[in-house]
Amino acid sequence: MPSTTAPAALLTLYDREIRRDARPEGPDDVVERVGRVVRRTAPAHGWNGVVWSDFASGEEADEAIADQIAHYTSLGLAFEWKLYAHDEPADLGSRLLAHGFTPEPDETLMAAEADALALTTTVPDGIRVVPVTDEAGVDQVAAVHERAFGDDASRLRRRLLDTLTTTPDTVAAVLALAGDVPVSAARMELSPGTSFAGLWGGGTVPEWRGRGIYRALVTHRARIAAASGCRVLHVDAGPQSRPILQRLGFTPLTVTTPYVYEPARSAHLEAHESRPPTAHENGGRPTRPDNHRSRTGPSPAPQRFSLARSRAATPTAARAIWISHSTQSTPLVSATPRADARAEPMRAAAMPTRIVHRMPMCWRPGTTRRPRTPITMPMTRALMMPSISMSPLPFLR
């Protein structure tokens, strides 16, 4: 049966009920409207982010973006700005990028009226669908999620378990089992007081794809929604699920892009952007940042590494001088004789700060113990690594 509501009308209804008039999803979930922004604040394992905004100008958007960054950063939380293609201003995505957000892959917001869906799909042979009601079932959902999507499901596990414990009538999680082996999982989140229910987390392990299991779980949840009096189903669809959902009767409404802000990462990017030119950028003259503060007080007077001084010294002395000037404090490692010690500072100075910062924690030469004192400069971390670590590695790209 075709949908009786036009896509534009469904999108307007979605914007009003799910975004602008968003409701808390649990006892620890707080929804606030601050100016022209609606944001959701939850514990670290919950979903934190902006669900709706409506700005009159770019300047107003910039001010609101800074306010949300300050809010979540003060709580030590990463958060997401859920941007939709029809949100204003039109360059809101570019403004989020300028403030340090990272875009994730686009998704298509799709919706369908529950009574208009083709719900004749049957469960494939050898598969049975069971509800998830306890911790053991949640563990299986998390395990399927990690195999299907390749990411960590610890936050999903805790969030789903919390919901099943506190508000079980707002979620319906299901597992598809081949014998006793979970091969697919999905959930549906009901929004009491609205016309909508959301389909989330539908994923099938690689070796069981292409057999109609995902489609069966969609129709299974749609039947639950219809029995619960839910009028409209919505889903953020990726490229693989979109054609399946369209065949079932879902209609594309708009495109949504999650923009993620991680306080620690964004702070590091700002430090990288404000760094002085590298030796290569500075015509071969080694430079170092002068704006880094020590852990115990303000920055001392600017110090610069002297190339002439290093050439006049022994390799061991050159290494000690560079480390001392890099940390602006007592070196964290003892000087060790190395034939390439004079070249090593130049190599480290030319390395991008982003790559150096992501190197694993280093250790004192000749021991297996990690240094007790935090390293204050990214370049020092590079210097403390074996020389082979100075080459680009796949995991640092």
ZAMIFI-421206 format. One record per residue (C-alpha): residue number from 0; residue in one letter; chain; x, y, z. Coordinates in steps of 0.5 Angstrom, whole numbers, plus 2048, in hexadecimal, padded with zeros to 3 digits. Each point is the difference from the previous one (the first is absolute). Layout:
TIZA  num  residuo  cadena    X    Y    Z
TIZA  NUM        A       A    X    Y    Z
...
This chain:
TIZA  num  residuo  cadena    X    Y    Z
TIZA    0        M       A  800  800  800
TIZA    1        P       A  803  807  7FE
TIZA    2        S       A  801  805  805
TIZA    3        T       A  7FB  805  801
TIZA    4        T       A  804  806  803
TIZA    5        A       A  805  803  7FB
TIZA    6        P       A  808  800  802
TIZA    7        A       A  800  808  801
TIZA    8        A       A  7FA  7FF  805
TIZA    9        L       A  804  7FA  803
TIZA   10        L       A  806  804  801
TIZA   11        T       A  7FC  806  803
TIZA   12        L       A  7FD  7FB  805
TIZA   13        Y       A  807  7FD  802
TIZA   14        D       A  803  807  801
TIZA   15        R       A  7FB  802  804
TIZA   16        E       A  7FF  7FA  805
TIZA   17        I       A  807  7FC  800
TIZA   18        R       A  804  806  7FF
TIZA   19        R       A  7FD  807  802
TIZA   20        D       A  7FC  7FD  806
TIZA   21        A       A  805  7FA  802
TIZA   22        R       A  7FF  7FC  806
TIZA   23        P       A  804  7FD  805
TIZA   24        E       A  802  7F9  7FE
TIZA   25        G       A  801  7FE  808
TIZA   26        P       A  801  802  807
TIZA   27        D       A  807  803  7FF
TIZA   28        D       A  7FE  803  7F9
TIZA   29        V       A  7FF  808  800
TIZA   30        V       A  7FD  803  7FA
TIZA   31        E       A  801  808  800
TIZA   32        R       A  7FE  805  7FB
TIZA   33        V       A  806  806  801
TIZA   34        G       A  7FE  806  7FB
TIZA   35        R       A  7FF  7FC  7F9
TIZA   36        V       A  803  7FA  802
TIZA   37        V       A  7FD  7F9  803
TIZA   38        R       A  806  7FC  803
TIZA   39        R       A  800  7FA  804
TIZA   40        T       A  805  7FE  806
TIZA   41        A       A  801  7F9  802
TIZA   42        P       A  805  7FC  804
TIZA   43        A       A  806  7FF  7FC
TIZA   44        H       A  7FD  7F9  7FD
TIZA   45        G       A  7FA  803  7FE
TIZA   46        W       A  7FF  805  7FA
TIZA   47        N       A  802  807  801
TIZA   48        G       A  7FF  805  7FA
TIZA   49        V       A  7FC  805  7FD
TIZA   50        V       A  7F9  7FE  7FD
TIZA   51        W       A  7FD  806  7FD
TIZA   52        S       A  802  807  7FE
TIZA   53        D       A  7FD  806  7FC
TIZA   54        F       A  805  806  7FF
TIZA   55        A       A  7FE  807  7FD
TIZA   56        S       A  807  801  7FE
TIZA   57        G       A  807  7FD  800
TIZA   58        E       A  803  805  806
TIZA   59        E       A  7FA  7FD  804
TIZA   60        A       A  802  7F9  7FE
TIZA   61        D       A  808  801  802
TIZA   62        E       A  7FE  803  807
TIZA   63        A       A  7FB  7FA  801
TIZA   64        I       A  805  7FB  7FE
TIZA   65        A       A  805  803  804
TIZA   66        D       A  7FB  7FF  806
TIZA   67        Q       A  7FF  7F9  7FF
TIZA   68        I       A  807  7FE  800
TIZA   69        A       A  801  804  806
TIZA   70        H       A  7FA  7FC  803
TIZA   71        Y       A  803  7F9  7FF
TIZA   72        T       A  807  801  801
TIZA   73        S       A  7FF  803  807
TIZA   74        L       A  7FC  7F9  801
TIZA   75        G       A  806  7FC  7FD
TIZA   76        L       A  7FB  7FD  7FA
TIZA   77        A       A  801  7FF  7F9
TIZA   78        F       A  7FA  802  7FC
TIZA   79        E       A  7FD  800  7F9
TIZA   80        W       A  7FC  805  7FC
TIZA   81        K       A  7FB  7FD  7FC
TIZA   82        L       A  800  804  7FA
TIZA   83        Y       A  7FA  800  7FB
TIZA   84        A       A  801  802  7F9
TIZA   85        H       A  7FA  805  800
TIZA   86        D       A  803  803  807
TIZA   87        E       A  801  808  800
TIZA   88        P       A  805  803  7FE
TIZA   89        A       A  802  7FC  7FA
TIZA   90        D       A  807  800  802
TIZA   91        L       A  7FF  7FD  807
TIZA   92        G       A  805  7FA  7FE
TIZA   93        S       A  805  805  7FE
TIZA   94        R       A  800  804  807
TIZA   95        L       A  800  7F9  804
TIZA   96        L       A  806  7FE  7FC
TIZA   97        A       A  803  807  802
TIZA   98        H       A  7FF  7FF  807
TIZA   99        G       A  803  7F9  800
TIZA  100        F       A  7FB  7FB  7FF
TIZA  101        T       A  801  7FA  7FC
TIZA  102        P       A  7FB  7FD  7FB
TIZA  103        E       A  7FE  7F9  7FF
TIZA  104        P       A  7FD  7FD  7FA
TIZA  105        D       A  7F9  803  7FE
TIZA  106        E       A  7FA  7FC  801
TIZA  107        T       A  7F9  800  7FD
TIZA  108        L       A  7FA  802  805
TIZA  109        M       A  7FA  7FB  7FD
TIZA  110        A       A  7F9  7FF  803
TIZA  111        A       A  7FA  7FC  7FF
TIZA  112        E       A  7F9  800  803
TIZA  113        A       A  800  7F9  803
TIZA  114        D       A  7F9  7FE  7FD
TIZA  115        A       A  803  801  7F9
TIZA  116        L       A  806  7FC  801
TIZA  117        A       A  801  7F9  7FC
TIZA  118        L       A  800  7FB  806
TIZA  119        T       A  7FF  7FA  7FD
TIZA  120        T       A  808  7FE  800
TIZA  121        T       A  801  7F9  804
TIZA  122        V       A  806  7FE  804
TIZA  123        P       A  805  7FC  7FC
TIZA  124        D       A  800  7F9  801
TIZA  125        G       A  805  7FE  806
TIZA  126        I       A  7FF  807  803
TIZA  127        R       A  7FC  801  806
TIZA  128        V       A  7FF  807  803
TIZA  129        V       A  7FF  801  807
TIZA  130        P       A  7FF  806  805
TIZA  131        V       A  806  803  804
TIZA  132        T       A  7FE  801  807
TIZA  133        D       A  806  7FF  805
TIZA  134        E       A  807  801  801
TIZA  135        A       A  802  7F9  7FC
TIZA  136        G       A  7FC  803  7FA
TIZA  137        V       A  803  807  800
TIZA  138        D       A  807  7FC  800
TIZA  139        Q       A  7FE  7FD  7FA
TIZA  140        V       A  7FE  806  7FC
TIZA  141        A       A  806  803  802
TIZA  142        A       A  804  7FB  7FD
TIZA  143        V       A  7FC  800  7FA
TIZA  144        H       A  801  807  7FF
TIZA  145        E       A  808  800  801
TIZA  146        R       A  800  7FA  7FA
TIZA  147        A       A  7FB  804  7FC
TIZA  148        F       A  803  807  800
TIZA  149        G       A  807  7FF  803
TIZA  150        D       A  800  805  805
TIZA  151        D       A  800  800  808
TIZA  152        A       A  7F9  7FE  803
TIZA  153        S       A  801  801  807
TIZA  154        R       A  7FC  807  800
TIZA  155        L       A  7FA  7FD  7FC
TIZA  156        R       A  800  7FA  805
TIZA  157        R       A  800  804  806
TIZA  158        R       A  7FB  805  7FD
TIZA  159        L       A  7FB  7FA  7FE
TIZA  160        L       A  801  7FD  807
TIZA  161        D       A  7FE  806  803
TIZA  162        T       A  7FA  801  7FC
TIZA  163        L       A  7FD  7F9  801
TIZA  164        T       A  801  801  808
TIZA  165        T       A  7FD  807  800
TIZA  166        T       A  7FB  801  7FB
TIZA  167        P       A  7FF  7F9  7FC
TIZA  168        D       A  7FA  803  7FD
TIZA  169        T       A  804  804  7FB
TIZA  170        V       A  804  7FB  7FD
TIZA  171        A       A  7FF  7FA  7FC
TIZA  172        A       A  807  7FC  7FF
TIZA  173        V       A  800  7FA  7FC
TIZA  174        L       A  805  7FA  7FE
TIZA  175        A       A  800  7FC  7FA
TIZA  176        L       A  803  7F9  802
TIZA  177        A       A  803  7FB  7FB
TIZA  178        G       A  7FF  7FA  805
TIZA  179        D       A  803  803  806
TIZA  180        V       A  804  805  7FD
TIZA  181        P       A  7FF  807  7FF
TIZA  182        V       A  801  802  7F9
TIZA  183        S       A  7FC  807  800
TIZA  184        A       A  7FD  805  805
TIZA  185        A       A  7FC  806  800
TIZA  186        R       A  7FC  805  804
TIZA  187        M       A  7FA  804  800
TIZA  188        E       A  7FF  807  804
TIZA  189        L       A  7F9  802  802
TIZA  190        S       A  7FF  807  801
TIZA  191        P       A  7FA  801  805
TIZA  192        G       A  7FB  806  7FE
TIZA  193        T       A  803  800  7F9
TIZA  194        S       A  7FE  7FD  7F9
TIZA  195        F       A  806  7FD  7FF
TIZA  196        A       A  805  7FA  802
TIZA  197        G       A  807  7FF  7FE
TIZA  198        L       A  803  7FA  7FD
TIZA  199        W       A  808  800  802
TIZA  200        G       A  806  7FB  800
TIZA  201        G       A  7FD  7FB  7FB
TIZA  202        G       A  806  7FC  7FE
TIZA  203        T       A  802  7F9  7FE
TIZA  204        V       A  807  7FC  800
TIZA  205        P       A  803  800  7F9
TIZA  206        E       A  7FF  7F9  7FF
TIZA  207        W       A  7F9  800  801
TIZA  208        R       A  7FF  806  7FC
TIZA  209        G       A  7FB  800  7F9
TIZA  210        R       A  7FB  7FB  803
TIZA  211        G       A  7FB  804  802
TIZA  212        I       A  801  801  807
TIZA  213        Y       A  801  807  801
TIZA  214        R       A  7F9  801  7FC
TIZA  215        A       A  7FD  7FB  805
TIZA  216        L       A  802  804  806
TIZA  217        V       A  7FD  806  7FD
TIZA  218        T       A  7F9  7FD  7FF
TIZA  219        H       A  800  7FD  806
TIZA  220        R       A  802  807  804
TIZA  221        A       A  7FB  803  7FB
TIZA  222        R       A  7FA  7FB  803
TIZA  223        I       A  802  802  807
TIZA  224        A       A  7FF  807  7FF
TIZA  225        A       A  7FA  800  7FC
TIZA  226        A       A  7FD  7FB  806
TIZA  227        S       A  803  806  805
TIZA  228        G       A  7FC  805  7FC
TIZA  229        C       A  806  803  7FD
TIZA  230        R       A  7FE  804  7FA
TIZA  231        V       A  807  801  7FC
TIZA  232        L       A  806  7FD  800
TIZA  233        H       A  807  804  7FF
TIZA  234        V       A  807  7FD  7FE
TIZA  235        D       A  807  803  7FF
TIZA  236        A       A  801  7FC  7FA
TIZA  237        G       A  807  7FE  7FD
TIZA  238        P       A  802  7FF  7F9
TIZA  239        Q       A  7FF  7F8  801
TIZA  240        S       A  7F9  800  804
TIZA  241        R       A  7FD  806  7FC
TIZA  242        P       A  7FE  7FC  7FA
TIZA  243        I       A  7FD  7FA  804
TIZA  244        L       A  7FC  806  804
TIZA  245        Q       A  7FD  803  7FA
TIZA  246        R       A  7FE  7F9  7FD
TIZA  247        L       A  7FC  7FF  807
TIZA  248        G       A  7FD  807  7FF
TIZA  249        F       A  804  805  803
TIZA  250        T       A  801  807  7FD
TIZA  251        P       A  806  804  800
TIZA  252        L       A  7FF  807  804
TIZA  253        T       A  807  803  800
TIZA  254        V       A  807  7FF  802
TIZA  255        T       A  803  801  806
TIZA  256        T       A  808  800  802
TIZA  257        P       A  802  7FF  807
TIZA  258        Y       A  805  805  802
TIZA  259        V       A  804  7FD  806
TIZA  260        Y       A  804  805  805
TIZA  261        E       A  805  7FD  805
TIZA  262        P       A  803  805  805
TIZA  263        A       A  807  7FC  800
TIZA  264        R       A  801  800  7F9
TIZA  265        S       A  7FE  807  7FE
TIZA  266        A       A  804  803  805
TIZA  267        H       A  806  7FC  7FD
TIZA  268        L       A  7FE  802  7F9
TIZA  269        E       A  800  808  803
TIZA  270        A       A  807  7FF  802
TIZA  271        H       A  803  7FD  7FA
TIZA  272        E       A  7FD  806  7FC
TIZA  273        S       A  803  805  804
TIZA  274        R       A  807  7FC  800
TIZA  275        P       A  806  804  7FD
TIZA  276        P       A  803  7FE  7F9
TIZA  277        T       A  804  7FA  800
TIZA  278        A       A  807  800  7FE
TIZA  279        H       A  7FE  7FE  7F9
TIZA  280        E       A  7FB  806  800
TIZA  281        N       A  805  805  803
TIZA  282        G       A  805  7FF  7FB
TIZA  283        G       A  804  7FB  803
TIZA  284        R       A  801  804  807
TIZA  285        P       A  7FD  7FB  806
TIZA  286        T       A  7FA  803  804
TIZA  287        R       A  7FC  7FE  806
TIZA  288        P       A  7FA  803  803
TIZA  289        D       A  801  805  805
TIZA  290        N       A  7F8  800  803
TIZA  291        H       A  800  7F9  803
TIZA  292        R       A  7FF  801  808
TIZA  293        S       A  804  7FC  805
TIZA  294        R       A  7FB  7FC  805
TIZA  295        T       A  802  804  806
TIZA  296        G       A  800  807  7FD
TIZA  297        P       A  800  805  7FA
TIZA  298        S       A  805  7FF  7FB
TIZA  299        P       A  807  802  801
TIZA  300        A       A  804  805  7FB
TIZA  301        P       A  800  7FD  7F9
TIZA  302        Q       A  806  7FB  7FE
TIZA  303        R       A  802  7FE  7FA
TIZA  304        F       A  804  7FA  7FE
TIZA  305        S       A  807  802  7FD
TIZA  306        L       A  802  7FC  7FA
TIZA  307        A       A  807  803  801
TIZA  308        R       A  801  7FE  807
TIZA  309        S       A  7FD  7F9  7FE
TIZA  310        R       A  806  7FF  7FB
TIZA  311        A       A  805  802  805
TIZA  312        A       A  7FE  7FB  805
TIZA  313        T       A  800  7F9  800
TIZA  314        P       A  7FB  7FC  7FE
TIZA  315        T       A  7FE  7FE  807
TIZA  316        A       A  800  808  802
TIZA  317        A       A  7FC  802  7FA
TIZA  318        R       A  7FA  7FB  802
TIZA  319        A       A  800  802  807
TIZA  320        I       A  800  808  7FE
TIZA  321        W       A  7FA  7FE  7FB
TIZA  322        I       A  7FC  7FD  805
TIZA  323        S       A  801  805  805
TIZA  324        H       A  7FE  805  7FC
TIZA  325        S       A  7FA  7FD  7FD
TIZA  326        T       A  7FD  7FE  807
TIZA  327        Q       A  802  807  803
TIZA  328        S       A  802  7FC  806
TIZA  329        T       A  805  7FA  803
TIZA  330        P       A  800  7FB  7FA
TIZA  331        L       A  7FC  7FA  801
TIZA  332        V       A  805  7FB  7FD
TIZA  333        S       A  807  7FF  801
TIZA  334        A       A  805  802  7FA
TIZA  335        T       A  802  7FA  7FC
TIZA  336        P       A  805  800  7FB
TIZA  337        R       A  7FE  7FF  7F9
TIZA  338        A       A  803  801  7FA
TIZA  339        D       A  7FA  804  7FD
TIZA  340        A       A  7FF  804  806
TIZA  341        R       A  801  807  7FC
TIZA  342        A       A  7FB  7FE  7FB
TIZA  343        E       A  7FB  7FD  804
TIZA  344        P       A  7FE  807  803
TIZA  345        M       A  7FF  803  7F9
TIZA  346        R       A  7FC  7FA  7FE
TIZA  347        A       A  7FB  800  806
TIZA  348        A       A  7FF  808  7FF
TIZA  349        A       A  7FE  7FF  7F9
TIZA  350        M       A  7FB  7FA  802
TIZA  351        P       A  7F8  803  800
TIZA  352        T       A  7FE  801  807
TIZA  353        R       A  7FA  7FC  7FF
TIZA  354        I       A  804  7F9  7FE
TIZA  355        V       A  805  801  806
TIZA  356        H       A  7FA  801  805
TIZA  357        R       A  7FD  7FA  7FE
TIZA  358        M       A  806  7FB  801
TIZA  359        P       A  800  7FB  806
TIZA  360        M       A  802  802  806
TIZA  361        C       A  808  7FF  801
TIZA  362        W       A  805  7FE  805
TIZA  363        R       A  806  801  803
TIZA  364        P       A  806  7FD  7FC
TIZA  365        G       A  803  7FA  803
TIZA  366        T       A  7F9  7FF  804
TIZA  367        T       A  7F9  7FD  7FF
TIZA  368        R       A  7FD  805  805
TIZA  369        R       A  7FC  806  7FD
TIZA  370        P       A  802  807  803
TIZA  371        R       A  7FD  802  806
TIZA  372        T       A  7FF  808  7FE
TIZA  373        P       A  7FC  801  7FA
TIZA  374        I       A  803  803  7F9
TIZA  375        T       A  7FF  807  7FF
TIZA  376        M       A  802  800  7F9
TIZA  377        P       A  7FE  7FC  7FA
TIZA  378        M       A  807  801  7FD
TIZA  379        T       A  803  7FD  806
TIZA  380        R       A  7FB  7F9  7FF
TIZA  381        A       A  803  7FF  7F9
TIZA  382        L       A  807  801  803
TIZA  383        M       A  800  7FB  805
TIZA  384        M       A  7FD  7FB  7FB
TIZA  385        P       A  805  7FB  7FC
TIZA  386        S       A  803  803  7FA
TIZA  387        I       A  7FB  7FB  7FC
TIZA  388        S       A  7FA  804  803
TIZA  389        M       A  802  806  7FC
TIZA  390        S       A  7FD  7FD  7F9
TIZA  391        P       A  7F9  801  7FF
TIZA  392        L       A  7FC  7FA  802
TIZA  393        P       A  7F9  7FD  7FE
TIZA  394        F       A  7FD  801  806
TIZA  395        L       A  802  808  801
TIZA  396        R       A  7FD  802  7F9
